[in-house]
Amino acid sequence: MSGLAFVAGIIEVVCGLLISFGLFTRIAAFFASGEMAVAYFVFYVASVPTLEAKFFPIMNGGELALVLCWIFFYMIFYGSGRWSIDALLSKGKSSALSRSKFEISSACSAPNERSTVCARGFAV
């Protein structure tokens, strides 16, 4: 087994398990997407002689590698979803953005005025 195939196999097994269980999904999808992009360009684009076959994935046989690359790329930005291990681990944590919104709304509450600027300079 060559070194490139061994590394690709490790990436596919580890990232596939992490993505399927929803643990560190964005990081695993980043590596899996990169691995599929490398597989497409090294094994499908570089192996065909004509320019048309290099350009169209259906002609060089690399359509599955490209589809998987884009699916994993989508998962980088979408994340793992609500039924994943990542969601269970982050359930008790609140984000810094939600805390800052709460602090602004509680520090700048003026019930009778429509638009006011509180002491911190935030417009409410």
C-alpha positions as CSV (number, residue, x, y, z in Angstrom):
1,M,0.0,0.0,0.0
2,S,1.4,3.4,-1.0
3,G,1.7,6.2,1.5
4,L,-0.9,8.4,-0.3
5,A,-3.5,5.6,-0.3
6,F,-2.8,4.8,3.4
7,V,-3.2,8.5,4.4
8,A,-6.4,8.8,2.3
9,G,-7.8,5.6,4.0
10,I,-7.1,6.9,7.5
11,I,-8.7,10.3,6.6
12,E,-11.8,8.6,5.2
13,V,-12.3,6.2,8.1
14,V,-11.7,8.7,10.9
15,C,-13.5,11.6,9.3
16,G,-16.4,9.3,8.2
17,L,-16.9,8.1,11.7
18,L,-16.6,11.6,13.2
19,I,-19.1,13.0,10.7
20,S,-21.6,10.1,11.1
21,F,-21.6,10.5,14.9
22,G,-21.6,14.2,14.8
23,L,-18.4,14.8,16.8
24,F,-16.1,17.6,15.6
25,T,-18.2,17.6,12.4
26,R,-16.9,20.9,10.9
27,I,-13.2,19.9,11.3
28,A,-13.8,16.4,10.0
29,A,-15.8,17.8,7.0
30,F,-12.9,20.2,6.3
31,F,-10.4,17.4,6.1
32,A,-12.8,15.1,4.1
33,S,-13.6,17.8,1.6
34,G,-9.9,18.5,1.1
35,E,-9.2,14.9,0.7
36,M,-11.9,14.5,-2.0
37,A,-10.6,17.6,-3.8
38,V,-7.1,16.1,-3.9
39,A,-8.5,12.8,-5.0
40,Y,-10.4,14.5,-7.9
41,F,-7.4,16.5,-9.2
42,V,-4.7,13.9,-8.7
43,F,-6.6,10.8,-9.9
44,Y,-9.2,12.0,-12.3
45,V,-8.1,15.3,-13.8
46,A,-4.4,14.4,-14.2
47,S,-5.0,10.9,-15.7
48,V,-6.9,12.0,-18.8
49,P,-5.2,13.2,-22.0
50,T,-7.8,15.6,-23.5
51,L,-8.8,19.1,-22.3
52,E,-12.5,18.3,-22.6
53,A,-12.1,15.2,-20.3
54,K,-10.2,17.3,-17.8
55,F,-13.0,19.9,-17.7
56,F,-16.1,17.8,-17.5
57,P,-16.3,15.4,-14.5
58,I,-18.7,13.0,-16.3
59,M,-16.0,12.4,-18.9
60,N,-13.2,11.7,-16.5
61,G,-15.1,9.6,-14.0
62,G,-14.7,11.9,-11.1
63,E,-18.2,13.0,-10.5
64,L,-18.6,11.1,-7.2
65,A,-15.4,12.7,-5.8
66,L,-16.7,16.1,-6.7
67,V,-20.1,15.5,-5.2
68,L,-18.6,14.3,-2.0
69,C,-16.2,17.3,-1.9
70,W,-19.2,19.7,-2.2
71,I,-21.3,17.8,0.3
72,F,-18.5,17.9,2.9
73,F,-17.8,21.6,2.0
74,Y,-21.5,22.3,2.8
75,M,-21.1,20.5,6.1
76,I,-18.2,22.8,7.1
77,F,-20.6,25.7,7.2
78,Y,-23.8,24.0,8.2
79,G,-22.4,22.0,11.1
80,S,-23.6,18.7,12.6
81,G,-27.3,19.4,13.3
82,R,-29.3,19.2,16.5
83,W,-29.1,15.4,17.0
84,S,-25.4,15.1,17.1
85,I,-22.8,14.7,19.9
86,D,-21.6,18.3,19.2
87,A,-25.1,19.6,20.0
88,L,-25.3,17.5,23.2
89,L,-21.9,18.9,24.3
90,S,-22.8,22.5,23.6
91,K,-26.3,22.4,25.0
92,G,-25.3,23.8,28.4
93,K,-23.0,26.5,26.9
94,S,-24.3,29.9,25.8
95,S,-22.6,31.8,23.1
96,A,-20.8,35.1,23.7
97,L,-23.2,36.8,21.3
98,S,-26.3,35.8,23.2
99,R,-24.7,36.9,26.5
100,S,-23.8,40.2,25.0
101,K,-27.3,40.8,23.7
102,F,-28.7,40.0,27.2
103,E,-26.2,42.4,28.9
104,I,-27.1,45.2,26.4
105,S,-30.9,44.6,26.8
106,S,-30.7,44.4,30.6
107,A,-28.4,47.4,31.0
108,C,-30.3,49.7,28.6
109,S,-33.9,49.0,29.5
110,A,-36.1,52.1,29.3
111,P,-39.7,51.0,29.2
112,N,-41.4,54.3,28.4
113,E,-39.1,55.8,25.7
114,R,-39.1,54.6,22.1
115,S,-35.5,55.2,21.3
116,T,-32.9,55.9,23.9
117,V,-29.1,55.6,24.2
118,C,-28.0,54.0,27.4
119,A,-25.0,54.8,29.5
120,R,-22.8,52.4,27.5
121,G,-23.6,54.1,24.2
122,F,-25.9,51.4,22.7
123,A,-29.0,52.5,21.0
124,V,-32.1,50.7,22.1
